[in-house]
Amino acid sequence: MMDKQREEQIDRWAKYVRESNGEWKKAHTEFINAQFEKSNAFYRRLALQPGGKEKIIRLFGIKNLEALPFLV
């Protein structure tokens, strides 16, 4: 069961999407891109730490290191 606050948040977003004439797409794209940027920045910082590259390789089960030269 969804809690009341989460349900209200979904209702607000749905209303915004219906009433924004497509403007929501820009806000949504910016949000998603920011999430990817933060994630990538974290992994770049982690790769610089002692044992960081090995942690990334294990975390994602990376087998083809040639595809990700920053990890070599």
VENURNOR-V229179 format. One line per field, one symbol per residue. psi: psi as a letter, one per 30 degrees, with the letter a starting at -180 (. if undefined). burial: + if it has 16 or more other C-alpha atoms within 10 Angstrom, else -. A space follows every 10 residues. Layout:
BEGIN
psi=???
burial=???
END
This chain:
BEGIN
psi=kkleeeeeee eeeeeeeefg hfffeeeeee eeeeeeeeee eeeeeefflk geeeeeeeef hkeifffiff f.
burial=---------- ---------- ---------- ---------- --++-++--- -++--++--- ---------- +-
END
